[in-house]
Amino acid sequence: MSVRPYLRRAGEGEAHWFVGSLMTVKATGEQTRSRLTVVEFINPPGFAAPLHRHQHEDELFYLLAGTAEFRCDGDAFTAGPGDFVLLPVGLPHTFLVGPDEPLRALQITTPSGFEQFAAEAGTPAHDRRLPDPAPIDPAALGHAAARHGIELLGPPPARNESTAQEAST
């Protein structure tokens, strides 16, 4: 596989609405010899990801703007701009975006493949300025997740829930 250098400018890259958030692909497995995927996420204020675990990938976040609380295997980390979070493969985790502003972050998964899951489970974002027009179909999300080695373990947590649930799964 021959890989060539390239530049992805701000706003460039294949975009999808994925579980209510805007995702723009910056690097795919095809461009990294299957080593990693890089996407830019913009999650709305108050967004919370379903509790889940990756069976194949480590998931890493570099926060560009906003804040979030990351919960992983019983630990909780509050992160903001410039912070880096590692969520190792196999551990149950989720994150909750702060209530006051969107979270803008680079999400890196290694090895690659997350971009294929998000493309299957999401919808193309033809106009990035508009909110996601598609409701989330939990059954379709669960089937896509299973096909891509991601286990959905529970619904998104409420902000005041403790991390006990994550620690027990």
Backbone as ProteinMPNN parsed JSONL, in Angstrom:
{"seq_chain_A": "MSVRPYLRRAGEGEAHWFVGSLMTVKATGEQTRSRLTVVEFINPPGFAAPLHRHQHEDELFYLLAGTAEFRCDGDAFTAGPGDFVLLPVGLPHTFLVGPDEPLRALQITTPSGFEQFAAEAGTPAHDRRLPDPAPIDPAALGHAAARHGIELLGPPPARNESTAQEAST", "coords_chain_A": {"N_chain_A": [[0.849, -1.17, 0.0], [0.742, 2.068, -0.996], [1.378, 5.123, 0.476], [0.745, 8.531, 0.473], [1.858, 11.864, 1.266], [-0.383, 14.374, 2.517], [-2.541, 17.247, 2.863], [-5.061, 18.213, 5.019], [-7.307, 20.618, 5.27], [-8.854, 22.973, 7.585], [-12.214, 22.187, 8.113], [-12.251, 20.44, 5.99], [-12.622, 17.093, 4.732], [-14.338, 13.948, 4.85], [-17.606, 14.158, 6.031], [-19.871, 13.283, 8.639], [-23.005, 12.932, 10.325], [-23.141, 11.647, 13.451], [-24.491, 9.82, 15.944], [-25.758, 12.22, 16.843], [-23.729, 14.102, 16.749], [-21.285, 16.061, 14.98], [-18.993, 14.698, 12.791], [-15.86, 14.768, 11.316], [-13.78, 13.267, 9.062], [-10.34, 12.986, 9.204], [-8.079, 11.373, 8.813], [-7.813, 8.148, 7.493], [-7.811, 4.525, 7.761], [-6.91, 3.611, 5.31], [-5.203, 5.632, 4.57], [-3.227, 5.489, 6.461], [-1.933, 3.09, 6.569], [-3.543, 1.273, 7.908], [-3.077, 1.795, 10.553], [-4.146, 3.835, 12.194], [-7.02, 5.929, 12.879], [-8.154, 9.223, 12.454], [-10.386, 11.588, 13.558], [-12.278, 14.608, 13.621], [-14.379, 15.725, 16.079], [-17.387, 17.433, 16.8], [-19.22, 17.857, 19.451], [-22.419, 18.48, 20.811], [-23.318, 20.83, 23.48], [-23.791, 19.267, 26.635], [-23.989, 16.711, 25.564], [-23.843, 13.151, 25.778], [-22.11, 10.137, 25.525], [-23.122, 6.777, 24.742], [-22.56, 4.176, 27.143], [-19.861, 2.136, 26.471], [-17.567, -0.273, 24.965], [-14.533, -0.798, 23.236], [-13.461, -3.462, 21.276], [-11.235, -3.763, 19.743], [-9.771, -1.369, 19.39], [-7.693, 1.166, 20.853], [-8.795, 4.24, 22.214], [-8.362, 7.626, 21.809], [-8.333, 11.018, 22.875], [-7.854, 14.38, 21.995], [-8.407, 17.42, 23.241], [-9.742, 20.32, 21.832], [-11.482, 22.488, 22.189], [-13.907, 23.452, 24.639], [-15.267, 21.37, 27.313], [-15.175, 18.167, 28.961], [-16.282, 15.329, 30.812], [-14.665, 12.394, 31.208], [-15.276, 9.0, 31.609], [-14.0, 5.99, 32.649], [-13.709, 2.646, 33.249], [-14.293, 2.883, 36.008], [-12.851, 5.159, 36.745], [-12.788, 8.764, 36.664], [-12.289, 11.598, 34.658], [-11.913, 15.02, 34.278], [-11.646, 17.051, 31.541], [-10.141, 19.609, 29.479], [-9.481, 22.206, 26.996], [-6.5, 21.461, 25.244], [-5.922, 19.232, 26.737], [-5.277, 15.686, 26.953], [-6.641, 12.488, 26.544], [-6.591, 9.052, 27.216], [-8.259, 6.106, 26.456], [-8.13, 2.914, 27.057], [-8.207, -0.094, 25.018], [-10.84, -2.443, 25.397], [-11.831, -1.578, 27.872], [-14.7, -0.441, 29.657], [-16.322, 2.609, 28.829], [-17.31, 6.098, 28.707], [-18.332, 9.462, 27.889], [-19.123, 12.788, 28.963], [-20.204, 15.803, 27.773], [-19.528, 19.148, 28.722], [-22.023, 21.498, 29.982], [-22.107, 24.065, 28.888], [-20.878, 24.746, 26.424], [-20.067, 23.588, 23.081], [-18.123, 20.572, 22.592], [-15.094, 20.325, 21.046], [-12.988, 18.14, 19.532], [-10.13, 16.127, 18.688], [-10.357, 12.83, 17.807], [-8.68, 9.874, 18.093], [-8.226, 6.655, 16.944], [-6.689, 3.543, 17.391], [-5.848, 0.352, 16.331], [-6.87, 1.411, 12.96], [-10.271, 1.806, 11.697], [-12.517, 2.742, 13.02], [-13.664, 4.775, 11.52], [-15.128, 3.464, 9.572], [-17.193, 2.223, 11.003], [-18.509, 4.545, 12.019], [-19.316, 5.759, 9.619], [-21.098, 3.839, 8.672], [-23.043, 3.782, 10.713], [-23.805, 6.418, 10.879], [-25.029, 9.426, 9.195], [-24.542, 11.067, 6.054], [-23.115, 14.317, 6.206], [-24.113, 16.772, 4.57], [-24.503, 19.493, 4.741], [-22.795, 21.159, 6.976], [-23.521, 23.102, 8.715], [-26.061, 22.776, 9.598], [-28.219, 21.178, 12.003], [-28.111, 17.668, 12.931], [-30.215, 15.792, 10.934], [-31.313, 13.273, 11.238], [-32.982, 10.941, 13.319], [-31.687, 8.981, 16.037], [-31.342, 5.558, 15.629], [-31.569, 3.101, 17.786], [-31.42, 0.267, 17.466], [-30.255, -0.105, 14.905], [-27.824, 1.199, 15.373], [-26.742, -0.474, 17.348], [-26.451, -2.9, 15.896], [-24.605, -2.107, 13.901], [-22.46, -1.399, 15.546], [-21.813, -3.899, 16.698], [-20.922, -5.263, 14.413], [-18.531, -3.991, 14.04], [-16.891, -4.463, 16.189], [-17.524, -3.157, 18.602], [-18.919, -2.9, 21.728], [-22.017, -2.037, 22.934], [-22.886, -1.044, 26.05], [-24.682, 0.203, 27.692], [-27.05, 2.909, 28.273], [-26.468, 6.458, 27.569], [-24.924, 8.08, 30.335], [-26.353, 10.0, 33.042], [-25.471, 13.277, 34.132], [-25.157, 13.396, 36.913], [-24.802, 10.786, 37.718], [-22.908, 8.255, 39.353], [-19.642, 6.764, 38.848], [-19.889, 4.104, 39.357], [-21.473, 2.284, 37.904], [-20.045, 2.03, 35.485], [-17.73, 0.845, 36.462], [-18.59, -1.644, 37.253], [-19.068, -3.133, 34.987]], "CA_chain_A": [[0.0, 0.0, 0.0], [1.517, 3.3, -1.101], [0.743, 6.236, 1.176], [1.323, 9.809, 0.074], [1.536, 12.968, 2.169], [-1.492, 15.235, 2.113], [-2.967, 18.286, 3.797], [-6.502, 18.374, 5.219], [-7.544, 21.947, 5.853], [-10.019, 23.12, 8.463], [-13.474, 21.99, 7.415], [-12.133, 19.429, 4.939], [-12.72, 15.701, 5.137], [-15.685, 13.383, 4.762], [-18.338, 14.512, 7.251], [-21.064, 12.491, 8.966], [-23.683, 13.097, 11.603], [-22.967, 10.367, 14.135], [-25.15, 9.896, 17.253], [-26.062, 13.599, 17.219], [-22.522, 14.931, 16.713], [-20.67, 16.197, 13.667], [-17.702, 14.022, 12.715], [-15.155, 14.995, 10.059], [-12.652, 12.344, 8.982], [-9.073, 13.616, 8.826], [-7.18, 10.314, 8.324], [-8.435, 6.831, 7.525], [-6.89, 3.394, 7.707], [-6.324, 3.567, 3.968], [-4.144, 6.65, 4.498], [-2.262, 5.281, 7.546], [-1.571, 1.661, 6.561], [-4.434, 0.647, 8.909], [-2.537, 2.021, 11.903], [-5.0, 4.68, 13.02], [-8.05, 6.799, 12.322], [-8.256, 10.521, 13.13], [-11.577, 12.346, 13.22], [-12.601, 15.769, 14.453], [-15.761, 15.69, 16.545], [-18.024, 18.559, 17.474], [-20.332, 17.322, 20.229], [-23.182, 19.587, 21.374], [-23.311, 20.943, 24.941], [-24.605, 18.289, 27.336], [-23.959, 15.402, 24.908], [-23.243, 12.029, 26.508], [-21.98, 8.927, 24.701], [-23.54, 5.541, 25.413], [-21.5, 3.382, 27.763], [-19.439, 1.15, 25.48], [-16.165, -0.669, 24.992], [-13.972, -1.196, 21.951], [-12.788, -4.75, 21.361], [-10.029, -3.768, 18.912], [-9.038, -0.102, 19.325], [-7.544, 2.184, 21.887], [-9.452, 5.479, 21.799], [-7.64, 8.757, 22.394], [-8.952, 12.314, 22.6], [-7.122, 15.618, 22.24], [-9.455, 18.426, 23.286], [-9.418, 21.601, 21.199], [-12.346, 23.507, 22.792], [-14.945, 22.878, 25.478], [-14.867, 20.479, 28.396], [-15.917, 16.904, 29.071], [-15.892, 14.374, 31.844], [-14.459, 11.057, 30.656], [-15.407, 7.947, 32.608], [-13.449, 4.753, 32.103], [-13.361, 1.582, 34.181], [-14.389, 3.357, 37.392], [-12.159, 6.438, 36.92], [-13.392, 9.919, 35.997], [-11.328, 12.658, 34.35], [-12.463, 16.213, 33.649], [-10.625, 17.527, 30.61], [-10.444, 20.827, 28.74], [-8.605, 22.475, 25.851], [-5.096, 21.101, 25.4], [-5.784, 17.985, 27.48], [-5.234, 14.448, 26.191], [-7.237, 11.391, 27.309], [-6.45, 7.715, 26.642], [-9.22, 5.11, 26.907], [-7.555, 1.683, 26.504], [-9.038, -1.136, 24.442], [-11.442, -3.415, 26.297], [-12.374, -1.015, 29.104], [-15.949, 0.293, 29.459], [-16.134, 4.049, 28.982], [-18.258, 7.059, 28.168], [-17.945, 10.831, 28.224], [-20.213, 13.754, 29.047], [-19.764, 17.148, 27.393], [-19.983, 20.209, 29.621], [-23.319, 22.047, 29.588], [-22.073, 25.45, 28.44], [-20.38, 24.951, 25.063], [-19.749, 22.329, 22.39], [-16.795, 19.991, 22.715], [-14.402, 20.086, 19.771], [-11.859, 17.278, 19.887], [-9.627, 15.12, 17.774], [-10.452, 11.472, 18.327], [-7.756, 8.988, 17.399], [-8.369, 5.251, 17.321], [-5.613, 2.733, 16.839], [-5.683, 0.541, 14.895], [-7.949, 2.094, 12.259], [-11.522, 1.088, 11.51], [-13.639, 3.478, 13.596], [-14.311, 5.576, 10.484], [-16.09, 2.609, 8.871], [-18.344, 2.117, 11.907], [-19.234, 5.816, 12.061], [-19.956, 5.963, 8.319], [-22.246, 2.931, 8.588], [-24.063, 4.127, 11.699], [-24.174, 7.822, 10.762], [-25.599, 9.909, 7.937], [-23.661, 12.094, 5.479], [-23.383, 15.715, 6.604], [-23.943, 17.58, 3.369], [-24.405, 20.882, 5.199], [-22.288, 21.044, 8.347], [-24.082, 24.176, 9.549], [-27.385, 22.378, 10.059], [-28.179, 20.064, 12.968], [-28.338, 16.315, 12.425], [-31.636, 15.618, 10.64], [-31.761, 11.896, 11.418], [-33.054, 10.432, 14.693], [-30.82, 7.823, 16.293], [-32.024, 4.275, 15.671], [-30.737, 2.279, 18.674], [-31.196, -1.088, 16.936], [-29.269, -0.001, 13.814], [-26.55, 1.538, 16.003], [-26.248, -1.691, 17.995], [-26.01, -3.858, 14.877], [-23.368, -1.585, 13.304], [-21.409, -1.504, 16.567], [-21.411, -5.308, 16.805], [-20.152, -5.616, 13.22], [-17.234, -3.307, 14.067], [-16.154, -4.771, 17.411], [-17.828, -2.219, 19.68], [-20.031, -3.364, 22.553], [-22.815, -1.028, 23.628], [-23.13, -1.635, 27.365], [-25.749, 0.897, 28.397], [-27.394, 4.223, 27.736], [-25.613, 7.55, 28.055], [-25.171, 8.365, 31.754], [-26.732, 11.352, 33.449], [-24.333, 13.991, 34.696], [-24.996, 13.161, 38.358], [-24.56, 9.372, 38.014], [-21.532, 7.944, 39.75], [-18.947, 5.865, 37.928], [-20.028, 2.728, 39.84], [-21.991, 1.432, 36.835], [-18.963, 1.722, 34.56], [-16.752, -0.01, 37.126], [-19.111, -2.985, 37.454], [-19.249, -3.877, 33.737]], "C_chain_A": [[0.902, 1.244, 0.0], [0.739, 4.444, -0.446], [1.495, 7.509, 0.82], [0.985, 10.874, 1.108], [0.347, 13.77, 1.631], [-1.76, 16.256, 3.21], [-4.483, 18.283, 3.835], [-6.695, 19.703, 5.926], [-8.753, 21.92, 6.779], [-11.285, 22.983, 7.63], [-13.425, 20.964, 6.304], [-12.176, 18.03, 5.542], [-14.158, 15.238, 5.027], [-16.396, 13.609, 6.092], [-19.591, 13.652, 7.394], [-21.678, 13.042, 10.245], [-23.661, 11.717, 12.244], [-23.441, 10.53, 15.566], [-25.312, 11.349, 17.737], [-24.883, 14.546, 17.2], [-21.982, 14.982, 15.285], [-19.267, 15.616, 13.713], [-17.103, 14.29, 11.348], [-13.9, 14.143, 10.059], [-11.426, 13.098, 8.478], [-8.063, 12.603, 8.293], [-7.872, 8.972, 8.517], [-7.368, 5.737, 7.562], [-6.206, 3.283, 6.358], [-5.139, 4.53, 3.848], [-3.047, 6.442, 5.533], [-1.787, 3.834, 7.645], [-2.3, 0.889, 7.671], [-3.98, 0.877, 10.341], [-3.442, 2.859, 12.78], [-6.027, 5.398, 12.179], [-8.014, 8.087, 13.123], [-9.524, 11.203, 12.63], [-11.674, 13.549, 14.134], [-14.075, 15.664, 14.796], [-16.158, 17.054, 17.072], [-19.274, 17.98, 18.12], [-21.086, 18.488, 20.851], [-23.066, 19.657, 22.904], [-24.249, 19.907, 25.558], [-24.633, 16.904, 26.709], [-23.323, 14.365, 25.83], [-23.243, 10.809, 25.598], [-22.539, 7.729, 25.455], [-22.325, 4.861, 26.056], [-21.143, 2.268, 26.782], [-17.998, 0.74, 25.718], [-15.764, -1.112, 23.586], [-13.219, -2.512, 22.144], [-11.468, -4.767, 20.599], [-9.172, -2.515, 19.056], [-8.851, 0.543, 20.7], [-8.206, 3.435, 21.336], [-8.792, 6.625, 22.56], [-8.329, 10.052, 21.982], [-7.961, 13.42, 22.91], [-8.146, 16.735, 22.129], [-8.963, 19.764, 22.743], [-10.216, 22.747, 21.81], [-13.429, 22.8, 23.59], [-14.363, 21.98, 26.555], [-15.705, 19.205, 28.354], [-15.4, 16.137, 30.269], [-15.828, 13.012, 31.172], [-14.53, 10.064, 31.794], [-14.943, 6.646, 31.983], [-13.079, 3.808, 33.238], [-13.314, 2.056, 35.632], [-13.663, 4.654, 37.677], [-12.906, 7.532, 36.182], [-12.335, 11.001, 35.85], [-12.089, 13.829, 33.74], [-11.351, 16.829, 32.82], [-11.115, 18.767, 29.88], [-9.437, 21.041, 27.636], [-7.133, 22.198, 26.157], [-4.868, 19.807, 26.146], [-5.903, 16.782, 26.544], [-5.751, 13.321, 27.075], [-7.052, 10.089, 26.534], [-7.474, 6.788, 27.285], [-8.795, 3.774, 26.278], [-8.603, 0.686, 26.002], [-9.578, -2.036, 25.551], [-12.059, -2.852, 27.556], [-13.659, -0.247, 28.826], [-15.726, 1.783, 29.702], [-17.269, 4.846, 28.337], [-17.668, 8.443, 28.397], [-19.163, 11.722, 28.167], [-19.646, 15.134, 28.755], [-20.324, 18.152, 28.389], [-21.241, 20.885, 29.089], [-23.262, 23.398, 28.88], [-21.61, 25.687, 27.011], [-20.103, 23.606, 24.407], [-18.333, 21.863, 22.722], [-16.263, 19.789, 21.305], [-13.134, 19.332, 20.11], [-11.413, 16.458, 18.69], [-9.741, 13.781, 18.483], [-9.554, 10.607, 17.453], [-8.05, 7.577, 17.883], [-7.26, 4.475, 16.631], [-5.825, 1.284, 17.265], [-6.899, 1.225, 14.28], [-9.199, 1.226, 12.202], [-12.724, 1.84, 12.039], [-14.393, 4.256, 12.528], [-15.354, 4.759, 9.719], [-17.352, 2.416, 9.712], [-19.168, 3.398, 11.874], [-19.938, 6.101, 10.743], [-21.19, 5.075, 8.18], [-23.376, 3.366, 9.511], [-24.568, 5.567, 11.558], [-24.859, 8.139, 9.447], [-24.668, 10.981, 7.382], [-24.093, 13.49, 5.905], [-23.106, 16.599, 5.398], [-23.81, 19.059, 3.712], [-24.041, 20.846, 6.677], [-22.859, 22.105, 9.279], [-25.422, 23.797, 10.147], [-27.272, 21.258, 11.084], [-28.491, 18.742, 12.281], [-29.831, 16.114, 12.169], [-32.182, 14.242, 10.991], [-31.856, 11.52, 12.898], [-32.148, 9.211, 14.837], [-31.69, 6.574, 16.385], [-31.171, 3.339, 16.524], [-30.449, 0.888, 18.13], [-30.143, -1.059, 15.832], [-27.889, 0.321, 14.371], [-25.931, 0.296, 16.645], [-25.734, -2.717, 17.007], [-24.702, -3.401, 14.234], [-22.21, -1.719, 14.294], [-20.901, -2.95, 16.653], [-20.57, -5.735, 15.605], [-18.745, -5.023, 13.238], [-16.5, -3.471, 15.402], [-16.34, -3.764, 18.528], [-19.047, -2.75, 20.419], [-20.727, -2.173, 23.192], [-23.282, -1.656, 24.935], [-24.267, -0.983, 28.129], [-26.007, 2.257, 27.796], [-26.389, 5.284, 28.184], [-25.927, 7.846, 29.523], [-25.674, 9.788, 31.945], [-25.53, 11.98, 34.143], [-24.112, 13.648, 36.17], [-24.821, 11.689, 38.709], [-23.117, 9.166, 38.418], [-20.911, 7.029, 38.709], [-19.079, 4.406, 38.362], [-20.521, 1.796, 38.739], [-20.889, 1.055, 35.867], [-17.993, 0.732, 35.176], [-17.248, -1.449, 37.224], [-19.265, -3.779, 36.173], [-17.955, -4.377, 33.181]], "O_chain_A": [[1.722, 1.428, 0.9], [-0.418, 4.693, -0.784], [2.725, 7.555, 0.863], [-0.058, 10.798, 1.757], [0.119, 13.823, 0.422], [-1.266, 16.137, 4.331], [-5.127, 18.344, 2.787], [-6.275, 19.869, 7.072], [-9.557, 20.988, 6.764], [-11.409, 23.593, 6.568], [-14.462, 20.643, 5.724], [-11.816, 17.819, 6.7], [-15.086, 16.043, 5.102], [-15.858, 13.292, 7.152], [-20.271, 13.338, 6.417], [-20.981, 13.547, 11.125], [-24.111, 10.739, 11.648], [-22.854, 11.3, 16.327], [-25.035, 11.66, 18.896], [-25.025, 15.701, 17.602], [-22.196, 14.067, 14.491], [-18.455, 15.987, 14.56], [-17.756, 14.066, 10.329], [-13.053, 14.273, 10.943], [-11.479, 13.767, 7.446], [-7.27, 12.934, 7.413], [-8.444, 8.7, 9.572], [-6.176, 6.007, 7.412], [-5.039, 2.898, 6.282], [-4.19, 4.267, 3.109], [-2.034, 7.14, 5.499], [-1.295, 3.408, 8.69], [-1.743, -0.021, 8.285], [-4.463, 0.206, 11.253], [-3.51, 2.631, 13.988], [-5.929, 5.47, 10.954], [-7.86, 8.053, 14.344], [-9.712, 11.375, 11.426], [-11.213, 13.518, 15.276], [-14.92, 15.53, 13.911], [-15.363, 17.744, 17.711], [-20.251, 17.655, 17.445], [-20.456, 19.407, 21.374], [-22.752, 18.656, 23.548], [-25.359, 19.694, 25.071], [-25.246, 15.997, 27.271], [-22.385, 14.666, 26.568], [-24.256, 10.488, 24.976], [-22.441, 7.671, 26.681], [-21.204, 4.969, 25.558], [-22.021, 1.541, 26.318], [-17.297, 1.316, 26.55], [-16.549, -1.716, 22.856], [-12.428, -2.647, 23.078], [-10.663, -5.681, 20.781], [-7.958, -2.585, 18.864], [-9.717, 0.473, 21.572], [-8.184, 3.669, 20.128], [-8.679, 6.596, 23.785], [-8.847, 10.163, 20.871], [-7.306, 13.407, 23.952], [-8.693, 16.976, 21.052], [-7.912, 20.269, 23.14], [-9.7, 23.857, 21.941], [-13.824, 21.682, 23.26], [-13.147, 21.845, 26.695], [-16.797, 19.176, 27.786], [-14.248, 16.276, 30.68], [-16.824, 12.533, 30.629], [-13.908, 10.268, 32.837], [-15.426, 6.244, 30.924], [-12.243, 4.129, 34.082], [-12.417, 1.685, 36.39], [-13.835, 5.215, 38.759], [-13.582, 7.267, 35.188], [-11.584, 11.288, 36.782], [-12.837, 13.643, 32.779], [-10.258, 17.097, 33.32], [-12.313, 18.965, 29.682], [-8.623, 20.161, 27.359], [-6.596, 22.634, 27.176], [-3.74, 19.317, 26.194], [-6.539, 16.851, 25.492], [-5.347, 13.209, 28.232], [-7.327, 10.031, 25.336], [-7.55, 6.692, 28.51], [-9.068, 3.528, 25.103], [-9.728, 0.636, 26.499], [-8.877, -2.351, 26.513], [-12.757, -3.58, 28.263], [-13.719, 0.522, 27.866], [-15.039, 2.177, 30.645], [-18.059, 4.331, 27.546], [-16.62, 8.577, 29.028], [-20.112, 11.46, 27.428], [-18.711, 15.579, 29.421], [-21.461, 18.019, 28.844], [-21.501, 20.855, 27.887], [-24.268, 23.837, 28.323], [-21.918, 26.73, 26.435], [-19.925, 22.601, 25.095], [-17.467, 22.66, 23.084], [-16.911, 19.154, 20.472], [-12.301, 19.813, 20.878], [-12.203, 16.138, 17.802], [-9.28, 13.619, 19.613], [-9.663, 10.614, 16.227], [-8.117, 7.328, 19.086], [-6.934, 4.708, 15.466], [-5.969, 1.017, 18.458], [-7.845, 1.577, 14.986], [-9.185, 0.064, 12.606], [-13.842, 1.617, 11.574], [-15.614, 4.392, 12.604], [-16.358, 5.31, 9.266], [-18.461, 2.443, 9.178], [-20.389, 3.349, 11.718], [-21.049, 6.633, 10.744], [-22.208, 5.502, 7.635], [-24.544, 3.321, 9.125], [-25.64, 5.898, 12.064], [-25.223, 7.243, 8.685], [-24.063, 11.728, 8.15], [-25.283, 13.8, 5.957], [-21.998, 17.109, 5.23], [-23.082, 19.791, 3.042], [-24.879, 20.539, 7.525], [-22.698, 22.016, 10.496], [-25.876, 24.426, 11.103], [-26.327, 20.47, 11.038], [-29.061, 18.709, 11.191], [-30.634, 16.251, 13.091], [-33.398, 14.06, 11.036], [-30.913, 11.755, 13.654], [-31.884, 8.503, 13.866], [-32.663, 6.545, 17.138], [-30.156, 2.831, 16.048], [-29.345, 0.375, 18.311], [-29.236, -1.892, 15.82], [-26.889, -0.22, 13.899], [-24.734, 0.047, 16.499], [-24.7, -3.341, 17.241], [-23.791, -4.206, 14.042], [-21.107, -2.11, 13.913], [-19.693, -3.185, 16.677], [-19.609, -6.488, 15.761], [-17.862, -5.503, 12.526], [-15.591, -2.7, 15.709], [-15.424, -3.535, 19.319], [-20.083, -3.018, 19.811], [-20.1, -1.39, 23.907], [-23.982, -2.668, 24.935], [-24.766, -1.546, 29.104], [-25.274, 2.708, 26.915], [-25.564, 5.04, 29.066], [-27.097, 7.858, 29.906], [-25.445, 10.662, 31.109], [-24.674, 11.275, 34.678], [-22.968, 13.617, 36.622], [-24.701, 11.361, 39.889], [-22.212, 9.817, 37.894], [-21.592, 6.573, 37.79], [-18.427, 3.543, 37.774], [-20.062, 0.658, 38.633], [-20.79, -0.103, 35.462], [-17.48, -0.14, 34.476], [-16.443, -2.379, 37.274], [-19.56, -4.972, 36.227], [-17.942, -5.022, 32.132]]}, "name": "protein", "num_of_chains": 1, "seq": "MSVRPYLRRAGEGEAHWFVGSLMTVKATGEQTRSRLTVVEFINPPGFAAPLHRHQHEDELFYLLAGTAEFRCDGDAFTAGPGDFVLLPVGLPHTFLVGPDEPLRALQITTPSGFEQFAAEAGTPAHDRRLPDPAPIDPAALGHAAARHGIELLGPPPARNESTAQEAST"}
